[in-house]
Amino acid sequence: MSLFKKIDRYFEESVVAVLFSAMVILTFIQVLSRFVFNFSLGWSEEISRYFFVWLIYISAAMAAKHRRHIRVEIIDTIFPRFISKWFGLLSDLLWVAFAVFVAFYGYEIVVKMMGHKQLSPAVHLPMWLVYTIIPFGYGLIALRVLQGIIGRFRGDDDLSDEEKLKRAIEG
């Protein structure tokens, strides 16, 4: 499997695992230092909060990649297969348009914040770094939904889970 395919297949899962693990470790260190050593670490709380925000956006992209947003479930269960396919396409196209819109304006906000040179209170991290998740996360969501649309036209929706697994293994 090529490096590009590995990144495409495991990016969100890997980032979510790292961010969640780091967040849990930092929170544990904060609780330990506060209640055992009677010393509060302000930086660990701030960093874990930023990790949590990034975790949410990357997880949303992961849900889009695996088509696990609630709207997909509802469309597929309420309507017959033929109709749900077209409603799903319309829904995905609207979702891509919204994600591109938010990514574009999120990028503009990041550029403006770079000019303000605002820093976070505890670790003095440039705040534009924290806000880059908005254009990055929504850009990733748009990419994953577009991949889902392409997969729908390739017939991936018509495959059973076993056939999808076989196709994934064959690469």
One Martini backbone bead per residue (centre of mass of N, CA, C, O) as a GRO file, in nm:
protein
  171
    1MET     BB    1   0.097   0.036   0.023
    2SER     BB    2   0.081   0.352  -0.009
    3LEU     BB    3   0.127   0.642   0.154
    4PHE     BB    4  -0.128   0.786   0.053
    5LYS     BB    5  -0.330   0.559   0.134
    6LYS     BB    6  -0.263   0.559   0.434
    7ILE     BB    7  -0.341   0.848   0.489
    8ASP     BB    8  -0.630   0.828   0.381
    9ARG     BB    9  -0.719   0.591   0.581
   10TYR     BB   10  -0.557   0.695   0.881
   11PHE     BB   11  -0.556   0.991   0.970
   12GLU     BB   12  -0.790   1.047   1.169
   13GLU     BB   13  -0.741   0.810   1.361
   14SER     BB   14  -0.455   0.896   1.448
   15VAL     BB   15  -0.513   1.182   1.550
   16VAL     BB   16  -0.730   1.107   1.756
   17ALA     BB   17  -0.555   0.920   1.928
   18VAL     BB   18  -0.341   1.130   2.005
   19LEU     BB   19  -0.523   1.354   2.121
   20PHE     BB   20  -0.670   1.184   2.334
   21SER     BB   21  -0.423   1.084   2.486
   22ALA     BB   22  -0.305   1.363   2.555
   23MET     BB   23  -0.553   1.466   2.706
   24VAL     BB   24  -0.558   1.250   2.928
   25ILE     BB   25  -0.273   1.295   3.036
   26LEU     BB   26  -0.301   1.598   3.106
   27THR     BB   27  -0.539   1.563   3.298
   28PHE     BB   28  -0.399   1.372   3.494
   29ILE     BB   29  -0.171   1.564   3.571
   30GLN     BB   30  -0.353   1.786   3.683
   31VAL     BB   31  -0.492   1.619   3.903
   32LEU     BB   32  -0.239   1.522   4.046
   33SER     BB   33  -0.117   1.804   4.110
   34ARG     BB   34  -0.363   1.918   4.265
   35PHE     BB   35  -0.431   1.663   4.480
   36VAL     BB   36  -0.130   1.579   4.564
   37PHE     BB   37   0.061   1.863   4.531
   38ASN     BB   38  -0.091   2.140   4.540
   39PHE     BB   39  -0.060   2.198   4.212
   40SER     BB   40  -0.121   2.409   3.943
   41LEU     BB   41  -0.159   2.355   3.585
   42GLY     BB   42  -0.240   2.573   3.338
   43TRP     BB   43  -0.127   2.450   3.069
   44SER     BB   44  -0.277   2.171   3.060
   45GLU     BB   45  -0.563   2.282   3.033
   46GLU     BB   46  -0.524   2.443   2.771
   47ILE     BB   47  -0.416   2.220   2.586
   48SER     BB   48  -0.656   2.021   2.623
   49ARG     BB   49  -0.863   2.214   2.502
   50TYR     BB   50  -0.733   2.231   2.218
   51PHE     BB   51  -0.741   1.928   2.163
   52PHE     BB   52  -1.050   1.905   2.177
   53VAL     BB   53  -1.116   2.084   1.939
   54TRP     BB   54  -0.956   1.921   1.731
   55LEU     BB   55  -1.102   1.653   1.781
   56ILE     BB   56  -1.378   1.738   1.675
   57TYR     BB   57  -1.303   1.806   1.379
   58ILE     BB   58  -1.168   1.534   1.306
   59SER     BB   59  -1.416   1.360   1.381
   60ALA     BB   60  -1.603   1.481   1.167
   61ALA     BB   61  -1.433   1.379   0.929
   62MET     BB   62  -1.452   1.081   1.006
   63ALA     BB   63  -1.760   1.064   0.983
   64ALA     BB   64  -1.765   1.141   0.683
   65LYS     BB   65  -1.591   0.907   0.579
   66HIS     BB   66  -1.803   0.684   0.722
   67ARG     BB   67  -2.097   0.780   0.709
   68ARG     BB   68  -2.200   0.886   1.037
   69HIS     BB   69  -2.409   1.079   0.998
   70ILE     BB   70  -2.736   1.123   1.075
   71ARG     BB   71  -2.848   1.192   0.790
   72VAL     BB   72  -2.780   0.919   0.656
   73GLU     BB   73  -2.958   0.735   0.827
   74ILE     BB   74  -3.232   0.868   0.769
   75ILE     BB   75  -3.241   0.854   0.462
   76ASP     BB   76  -3.202   0.536   0.440
   77THR     BB   77  -3.468   0.461   0.619
   78ILE     BB   78  -3.710   0.625   0.491
   79PHE     BB   79  -3.625   0.574   0.202
   80PRO     BB   80  -3.594   0.453  -0.080
   81ARG     BB   81  -3.316   0.373  -0.249
   82PHE     BB   82  -3.347   0.559  -0.499
   83ILE     BB   83  -3.416   0.820  -0.339
   84SER     BB   84  -3.184   0.824  -0.125
   85LYS     BB   85  -2.956   0.868  -0.327
   86TRP     BB   86  -3.043   1.160  -0.414
   87PHE     BB   87  -3.063   1.285  -0.134
   88GLY     BB   88  -2.771   1.223  -0.060
   89LEU     BB   89  -2.643   1.394  -0.281
   90LEU     BB   90  -2.767   1.663  -0.202
   91SER     BB   91  -2.661   1.662   0.086
   92ASP     BB   92  -2.359   1.647   0.010
   93LEU     BB   93  -2.346   1.909  -0.159
   94LEU     BB   94  -2.431   2.094   0.075
   95TRP     BB   95  -2.201   2.011   0.265
   96VAL     BB   96  -1.970   2.105   0.083
   97ALA     BB   97  -2.054   2.399   0.058
   98PHE     BB   98  -2.041   2.459   0.360
   99ALA     BB   99  -1.745   2.372   0.411
  100VAL     BB  100  -1.617   2.573   0.212
  101PHE     BB  101  -1.728   2.827   0.339
  102VAL     BB  102  -1.598   2.788   0.622
  103ALA     BB  103  -1.307   2.756   0.527
  104PHE     BB  104  -1.276   3.030   0.396
  105TYR     BB  105  -1.355   3.208   0.649
  106GLY     BB  106  -1.150   3.074   0.837
  107TYR     BB  107  -0.903   3.171   0.684
  108GLU     BB  108  -0.956   3.472   0.719
  109ILE     BB  109  -0.935   3.467   1.027
  110VAL     BB  110  -0.646   3.366   1.048
  111VAL     BB  111  -0.515   3.601   0.898
  112LYS     BB  112  -0.613   3.820   1.096
  113MET     BB  113  -0.479   3.691   1.353
  114MET     BB  114  -0.187   3.723   1.260
  115GLY     BB  115  -0.199   4.042   1.290
  116HIS     BB  116  -0.263   4.051   1.611
  117LYS     BB  117  -0.085   3.861   1.799
  118GLN     BB  118  -0.235   3.661   1.971
  119LEU     BB  119  -0.222   3.506   2.294
  120SER     BB  120  -0.218   3.272   2.507
  121PRO     BB  121  -0.221   3.275   2.848
  122ALA     BB  122  -0.021   3.030   2.935
  123VAL     BB  123   0.169   2.949   2.656
  124HIS     BB  124   0.186   3.161   2.423
  125LEU     BB  125   0.008   3.089   2.185
  126PRO     BB  126  -0.084   3.136   1.884
  127MET     BB  127  -0.416   3.168   1.799
  128TRP     BB  128  -0.405   3.089   1.496
  129LEU     BB  129  -0.335   2.792   1.548
  130VAL     BB  130  -0.605   2.714   1.674
  131TYR     BB  131  -0.787   2.824   1.422
  132THR     BB  132  -0.690   2.627   1.187
  133ILE     BB  133  -0.912   2.406   1.222
  134ILE     BB  134  -1.136   2.525   1.056
  135PRO     BB  135  -1.023   2.502   0.764
  136PHE     BB  136  -0.912   2.217   0.794
  137GLY     BB  137  -1.165   2.060   0.886
  138TYR     BB  138  -1.359   2.153   0.653
  139GLY     BB  139  -1.177   2.060   0.423
  140LEU     BB  140  -1.182   1.760   0.509
  141ILE     BB  141  -1.483   1.723   0.492
  142ALA     BB  142  -1.513   1.790   0.193
  143LEU     BB  143  -1.328   1.564   0.094
  144ARG     BB  144  -1.486   1.321   0.221
  145VAL     BB  145  -1.755   1.375   0.077
  146LEU     BB  146  -1.644   1.358  -0.209
  147GLN     BB  147  -1.551   1.066  -0.180
  148GLY     BB  148  -1.840   0.961  -0.132
  149ILE     BB  149  -1.955   1.044  -0.404
  150ILE     BB  150  -1.762   0.880  -0.576
  151GLY     BB  151  -1.835   0.609  -0.443
  152ARG     BB  152  -2.132   0.613  -0.532
  153PHE     BB  153  -2.063   0.611  -0.846
  154ARG     BB  154  -1.893   0.334  -0.817
  155GLY     BB  155  -2.079   0.148  -0.605
  156ASP     BB  156  -2.024   0.125  -0.289
  157ASP     BB  157  -2.326   0.114  -0.180
  158ASP     BB  158  -2.385  -0.178  -0.321
  159LEU     BB  159  -2.202  -0.300  -0.123
  160SER     BB  160  -2.095  -0.509   0.084
  161ASP     BB  161  -1.894  -0.545   0.352
  162GLU     BB  162  -1.729  -0.773   0.223
  163GLU     BB  163  -1.667  -0.626  -0.048
  164LYS     BB  164  -1.526  -0.383   0.077
  165LEU     BB  165  -1.299  -0.541   0.211
  166LYS     BB  166  -1.188  -0.668  -0.046
  167ARG     BB  167  -1.125  -0.398  -0.190
  168ALA     BB  168  -0.932  -0.291   0.031
  169ILE     BB  169  -0.722  -0.521   0.014
  170GLU     BB  170  -0.665  -0.495  -0.299
  171GLY     BB  171  -0.653  -0.158  -0.348
   0.00000   0.00000   0.00000
